[in-house]
Amino acid sequence: MPFVFRFSGLVLSCLLLVVVCHTPAPADGARLSELSVTPSEGVLVFQATVAGAFNEKMEAAIKSGVPVTFTFLIRAARVRRMWFDRDVAEYRVSHTITYDNLKEEFTVHRSWEGEKTLVTKSLDQARNAMVRIEGLPLCSLDDLERDTVYRVSAKAELDKLTLPLYLHYVLFFVSFWDVETDWHHVDFTY
């Protein structure tokens, strides 16, 4: 009986270690800032910035031609006491940066802007476009009730590195790619 207990304890410890190791850690210094929502022209508009999202390894990977994608998860919900909040809007938007070595140009595509892309030779300009969401319409103001509390929650995460199969053997451990920010919230009364 003691052997079974020790073995099951060992298995449980190993499973717990696997779960902890596979949980993305908050990015080193990366956090959402300047999170705000404002009514404008009949819609609720969302803005946010990711501070501290880029590091030297990531910039080197981008300059070597590896595309990098940030995904923003955004939720708007009506806050209800003593019951579950009621979702009003939920978005998953992404920003992707690629670098063309021949043209020495950065291209930034933001999913919520449709086919519009930013092409620039400046890494700083491309970086600023990657970490900012400005003017994202969340929902119509007609969908909101007056004198009611709402909460907008958001987080950003760096999508997992996707490489061709043969490169996975060379770069099997890229720890700086496993990052995400904590959830940030802003409450407001409409």
C-alpha positions in Angstrom: 0.0 0.0 0.0 2.8 2.5 0.8 4.2 1.9 -2.7 0.9 2.8 -4.4 0.6 6.0 -2.3 4.2 7.1 -3.2 3.7 6.2 -6.9 0.4 8.1 -7.1 1.9 11.1 -5.3 4.8 11.1 -7.8 2.4 10.9 -10.7 0.3 13.8 -9.3 3.5 15.9 -8.7 4.6 15.3 -12.3 1.2 16.3 -13.7 1.2 19.4 -11.6 4.7 20.3 -12.8 3.6 19.8 -16.4 0.6 22.1 -16.0 2.6 24.8 -14.3 5.4 24.6 -16.9 2.9 24.9 -19.8 1.1 27.9 -18.4 2.2 31.0 -20.1 3.9 33.4 -17.7 3.2 37.1 -17.7 5.6 38.9 -20.1 8.7 40.4 -18.5 7.4 43.9 -17.9 4.7 43.6 -20.6 1.4 45.0 -19.4 -1.7 46.7 -20.8 -1.8 50.5 -20.2 -3.9 53.4 -21.2 -7.0 51.2 -21.3 -10.1 53.3 -22.0 -13.5 53.2 -23.5 -15.4 56.3 -24.8 -18.7 56.9 -26.5 -18.2 58.3 -30.0 -20.7 58.7 -32.8 -23.1 56.2 -31.5 -20.6 53.5 -30.7 -18.4 52.5 -27.7 -14.8 52.9 -28.7 -11.9 51.0 -27.2 -8.2 52.0 -26.8 -5.2 50.3 -25.2 -1.4 50.1 -25.4 0.9 47.2 -24.5 3.9 48.6 -22.7 7.1 46.6 -22.6 6.1 44.0 -25.2 9.2 43.9 -27.3 12.6 42.6 -26.3 15.9 42.2 -28.1 15.4 38.6 -29.0 12.0 39.3 -30.5 13.3 42.2 -32.6 16.2 39.9 -33.8 13.6 37.3 -34.8 11.5 39.8 -36.6 14.6 41.1 -38.5 15.5 37.6 -39.5 12.0 37.2 -41.2 10.0 35.5 -38.5 6.4 37.0 -38.4 5.2 38.0 -34.9 1.6 38.2 -33.9 0.0 39.9 -30.9 -3.6 38.8 -30.1 -5.8 41.0 -28.1 -8.8 39.5 -26.2 -11.4 42.1 -25.4 -14.7 41.6 -23.6 -17.5 44.1 -22.7 -20.1 42.9 -20.2 -22.9 44.3 -18.1 -22.0 43.9 -14.4 -24.8 42.2 -12.4 -24.7 41.8 -8.7 -25.3 38.3 -7.3 -25.4 36.8 -10.8 -23.2 36.2 -13.8 -22.2 39.2 -15.9 -24.0 39.4 -19.3 -21.7 39.7 -22.3 -22.3 42.6 -24.6 -19.4 42.2 -27.0 -16.3 40.0 -27.3 -13.4 40.5 -29.8 -10.3 38.7 -30.7 -8.1 41.0 -32.8 -4.6 40.4 -33.9 -1.6 42.5 -35.1 1.1 40.9 -37.2 4.5 42.3 -38.1 6.7 40.9 -40.9 10.0 42.1 -42.2 11.1 42.0 -45.9 14.9 41.7 -45.9 15.2 42.6 -49.6 13.2 45.8 -49.3 14.2 46.5 -45.7 10.6 47.2 -44.8 8.3 46.3 -41.9 4.7 45.5 -42.7 2.1 45.6 -39.9 -1.4 44.2 -40.5 -4.1 44.8 -37.9 -7.0 42.5 -38.3 -9.7 44.9 -37.2 -8.7 47.4 -39.9 -9.5 45.1 -42.8 -7.1 45.2 -45.7 -5.3 48.3 -44.5 -1.6 47.7 -43.7 1.3 49.9 -42.5 4.5 49.6 -44.5 7.5 51.4 -43.1 11.3 51.3 -42.9 11.2 52.4 -39.3 11.1 49.6 -36.6 9.9 52.2 -34.0 6.9 53.1 -36.2 6.1 49.5 -36.8 6.5 48.7 -33.1 4.1 51.5 -32.1 1.5 50.2 -34.6 1.8 46.7 -33.1 1.3 47.7 -29.5 -1.6 50.1 -29.9 -5.3 49.7 -30.5 -7.0 53.1 -31.2 -10.6 53.5 -32.2 -11.8 49.9 -32.1 -15.7 50.0 -32.1 -16.9 47.6 -29.4 -20.6 47.9 -29.7 -23.4 50.3 -30.5 -24.5 52.5 -27.7 -28.1 51.3 -28.4 -27.0 47.9 -27.0 -26.3 49.5 -23.6 -28.8 50.4 -20.9 -28.7 53.8 -19.2 -27.5 54.0 -15.6 -26.0 50.6 -15.8 -22.5 49.5 -14.8 -20.4 47.8 -17.5 -16.9 46.3 -17.4 -14.5 46.1 -20.3 -11.7 43.5 -19.8 -8.7 43.0 -22.1 -5.5 41.1 -22.3 -2.7 40.7 -24.9 -0.7 37.6 -25.7 2.1 36.8 -28.1 1.0 34.0 -30.4 3.1 30.9 -30.3 6.0 30.7 -32.7 5.1 28.7 -35.8 8.1 27.5 -37.8 8.4 25.1 -40.7 8.7 21.5 -39.4 12.5 21.2 -40.0 13.2 24.3 -37.9 11.3 23.0 -34.9 14.3 20.6 -34.3 16.7 23.5 -34.3 14.7 26.0 -32.3 12.7 23.6 -30.1 12.8 26.0 -27.1 12.0 29.7 -27.5 11.0 30.8 -24.1 10.4 34.5 -24.9 7.5 33.4 -27.1 5.4 32.1 -24.2 4.2 35.5 -22.9 0.9 37.2 -22.1 -0.3 40.1 -20.0 -2.7 39.9 -17.1 -6.3 40.8 -17.6 -7.0 44.5 -17.1 -10.4 45.9 -16.4 -12.1 49.3 -16.7 -15.6 49.8 -15.2 -17.9 52.6 -16.4 -21.6 53.6 -16.0 -23.4 54.4 -19.2 
